[in-house]
Amino acid sequence: MTGVQTCAFRSNEILNIQAAGLAKRLRHTGCKSAVIGLSGGLDSTLALLVTRSEERRVGKECRSRWS
């Protein structure tokens, strides 16, 4: 595996772990949806990616008031 492939694999694994954690938290709290406020920074970008990944894992459609 090349360095780029290793980085992509590890990044995908991290994203999957975070998405699974978010899904577990949403189930535990009984939430049916997530609301994300984006500032444009790296933290909010990661929150968006993790939330979208979680939605795809459980088969939800991403809804946006701007879409």
ABEGO torsion letter per residue (X at the ends): XBAAAAAAAAAAAAAAAAAAAAAAAAAAAGBABBBBBBAGBAAAAAAAAAAAAAAAAAGBBBBBAAX
